[in-house]
Amino acid sequence: MSSQQTASTQNPDRRQRIGRAFAFLVLASLLGSPFALAAEGESKDNDPFFRQRGIDDRGAFFIGGVSSTVDSVVRIDPDFGIGSSLQLQRIFGVDREHDYARFGGYWRFSRKHRINFQYLRTSSSGTNTLLDEEITIGDEVIELNANIGAEEKTRFAALEYRYAFVNNGRAEAGLSAGLGIIDTDLMLFGEVIVGDETLIAREQVSETIPLPVAGVYTDFRLTRGLFLSVEALILNANYDKYSGSVDDSRIGLRWYPTKIFGFGAAWNRTRIDLKIAEPDGDIYLDYLFEGPEVFVSFLVPGMK
């Protein structure tokens, strides 16, 4: 199947995913409305800090939908030598445009101390006919005109402690440290001719990699209830058989028309660049997810 044919067959599924994500966001908004109405009577307007900030956020939860452009390069070396650098979107016909959900939130212990969390999951697949050049997948050489395919799933989660050096109601800025986990599952397959038979060669990579997290963040109040946030996380791996890094950055605007419910838009960029040293050949993963996000937010009042 050509990459053009693969993309066309995936479009209906993509529209369904977008529709389900939109319906989920609408449902979440409706479920949050009673909490917004219940909180209208509570006010801390007499406190200068809350007059500046405009919201009372002991905690917050975010539910977002990301429309991402994905570039994935994989190299699986054989026992001896170097394998082919495989661009999944170009060679295997994996869809470059991908939609996924992103969840996150935080809980404050005080104005300077809080815990943040986030989780996202992506999956994609594609099939194609090899036309340009032979490729090597592990120990197997895939020849021209062979049918090939790829399936990829990635899950990313992070839990951070954040300390604010500044939090005066108009601006909050600080550093973070914690633990992140990358869980990746990749399957590559292609036809191999052995004598008179055509067999399917498969190579699978399945790894769960814990990584230490360090980062910076800022949050500016532009007007009452309107905030600009910028944050960046760096996860480094240099232990056991793992080496490399994961960079996750985000810039977003969010607005709270009520004291509980808000919504916003952001730009997300996640880069995964990892090497996995295996006895039968090294594995290199280079993924880039980049694109806009829309989200809803629910606040938990009671900040001290």
N, C-alpha and C positions, 0 to 999 in steps of 0.2 A: 504494500500500500504506500502510495506517495505521501510526502509530508503535507501536500495541499489537500489530499483527500482526508488525511487524519484530522487536520484542523477543521475542516467543514463538518465532520461527524461529531466533533466535540462542541461545536457552537451551541446546539440545543441544550446539552448538559450544562454548559456554562450559564446560559440564560436562566435555567432552572435554579442553579446555585445562587445566582444573584437575586432571583425572586424570593427564594427561601431566606436568604440573609436579610433582605429588606423587610419581609414579613416578621422575622424574628426581632428586628430592631423596633418595628412598630409595636409589637406585642410587649416588648420590654418597656417601651415608653408608656403604654397604657397601664401596665402593672405598677409603674413608678408614680403615677398620678396621685393615688390616695396618700402616699407618703408625703408628697409635695403639699397637698392640701392640709394634712395634719400638722405640718411644720410651720405653716404661715403665722400661727399665733406666737411662736417663739422668736425672740429678738435679742440681739446683743448690741444694738445700735449705740448704746451708751458707752461701750468700750471703744477707745480710740483705735485699737488694733483691728477690731471687726468693722469699724466705720471705714478704715482704709481698705481692708480686704474685700468686704462685701458679701462674704459667705462664711459659714461655720462648718468646717470640714474636719471632723475627727477622723473620718475615713471616707473613702470613695471607691466605687467600682466602675469599670469601663468595659463596654462591649462594643467591638468595632468590626467593620468589614473592610478588608484591604484588597485593592485591585492592583496587583503587582506584575511587573515585568521581571522575568526570571532568566538568568544566564547560568548554566551549569556545565562545568568542565570536570571530567573524571579521567584519571589514569590508573590502570591496574597493571602493575609490572609482572612479568613472568618470573620463573625461578631465577633465570639468568638473563639480564638485559633490561631494556626499557620498553614499556608498553606504549600504545598510542594515546595521545591526548584527545579525548572524545568530547565534543561539544554536543550535549544531549539534544538541544533544540535543532541544530542544523543537521546532524547526522541521523538521529533516531526519530525525528519528527515530533518530539515532545513540544506541546503547546508553550509558547513563550509568554503568553498572557495568562495569568492565573489569579484566582480569587480565593481568599481564605479568611477565617475569623481570627481575631486577636482579642485576648482577654487580659485585664490587668486591674490593679488597684493598689491602695495603700491604707495603712492604719497608723495613726499618730499616738505616741505615748506622751508627748508634750509638743510644744511648738518647735523644738529643735530635733526631736528624735522620732523616727517613723520606720516602718517596714513596708517595702514595696514588693509586689509580685507581678509576674506576667507569664502568659502562655500562648503559644501559637502552634498551629499544625498545618503543613502543606503536603499535597500529594499530586503527582502528575504522571502521565504515561504517554507513550507514543510508539508507533511502528513505522517502518520505512523499508525501502529497497536500497541497498548499498550501490551507489552509482559512481562516486568520484574516485575512491581509492580503497585499497584493502586496509583493514584495521586489525589490531591485535587486542583481544580481550583475554587477559590472563595468559594462559599458555596456548590459546587457540587463535589461528589466523582466519579471519572472515574474508572471503573473496568477493569480488564484484558480482553484482546481481543477486546476492543473497538477501533473504528477508531477515531483518533485524528489529529489535525492540528494546525498550527501556521502561522500567517502573521505578519511581522514586517517592519516598515518604520521609519527611523531616519534621521532627517535633523539637521545640525549643522552650525551655522554662527557666526562669530566674527568680531567685529570692534574695533581696538586698536589704541591708540596714543602711539608712540614710541619715546623715548628720547635717543640719543646716547651720552654717556659720552666720548667715543672715536670714532673719524672718521677721520683718517689721510691718507686715500687712500689705505693703506695696511690692515687695520683692522677697523671694526666698531663693537661696543658693547654697549648695553644699556638695559633699562628696558621698560616695556610696561604696559598699563592699559587701560581698556575699558569695553565693554559689549558683552556678548555672549548669544546665544539663542539655546536651545535644543528643538526640536519639535519631539516628539515620538508618534507613533501610533502602538499599539500592539493588536492583536486579537488572543485569544486562544479558541479552540473549541474541543468538544469531545462528543461521544455518551453516553447517560444516559438512563438506562432502568427504566421506570415508569409503573408498572403493566405489561400489555402485549404490551406496546408501547415502541419504541426506539426514544428518542428525542435528539436533539442537544443542548447541553449546551454551551453557549458562554460567554466569559469574555473579555471586551475591556478596554484598557487603552489608553487615548488620552490626551496628555498634551503638552502645550507650556510653557517652563520654561526659563525666562530671568535670566542670571547669571553674576555677576561681574567678570572681567578678570584681571589677573596680570601675568606677565611673564618676561622672560629674553631672549636675543638673541645675537648672535655673527655672524660676517661675515668676513672671512679671504680671502685675495687675495693670492692664491698659486703661480700663474704665471699670466702674462698679459691675462686677459679675463677669467681666471679660478678661481672659488670661492668655498669655503667650508662654509656652513652655518649650524648653530645649533640653534634651538629655542625651547622654552618650554612655554606652557600656563597652568595656573591653574585657574579653574572656581569653586568657592565655592558657595553653596546654603545653607542658614540657615535662612529662613524666611517663613512666612505663613505656608503652609503644606509641604514645601520642605526642605530636608536636604541631604547633600552629596557633591560630587565634580565631576568635569570632568577634566582629564589631557590630554593634547594634546602636543605631542613632535614630532620633525622632525629633521633629519640630512640629508643634501643633497649636491651634487656637481652640479654645473652648469657652462657651457662654452659658451662664446659668440664669434663665429667665425666672426661675423660682429658687427657693432656698434649698431644694433637694435635687431637682432634675436639671440636667444640662445636656448639651450636645456640642459637637465640634468636628473639626477636620484636621488631618495631620499628614505629614510626609514621612514615610518609614524607609529605612535602608538597613538591611542586614547582610553582612558578608561573612561567609564561612570558608576558611582556608586552613585545611587540616591535612596532616600526613599521618598515616597509620602504618607502622613498620611491622610487617608480618614475616614469618620465617620463609614463606614461599613467594615473597614479592611485596614491595611496598604499594600502598594505596594512597592516592592523592584526590582530595575533594575540594573543589573551588566553586562555591555557589554564591550568587548575588541575587537578593530579592530587593526590589525597589519600586515604590509606588505610593499613591495616595490612599488615605483611610478616612472613613466617616465613622463616627462613634456616638454613643449615648453614655451619659454618666449619671450615677446616683450617689448622692452624698449622705453620710451618716453624721448628724450634728453632735455637738458635745465637746468640741475642741477646748483644751484648757490653756 
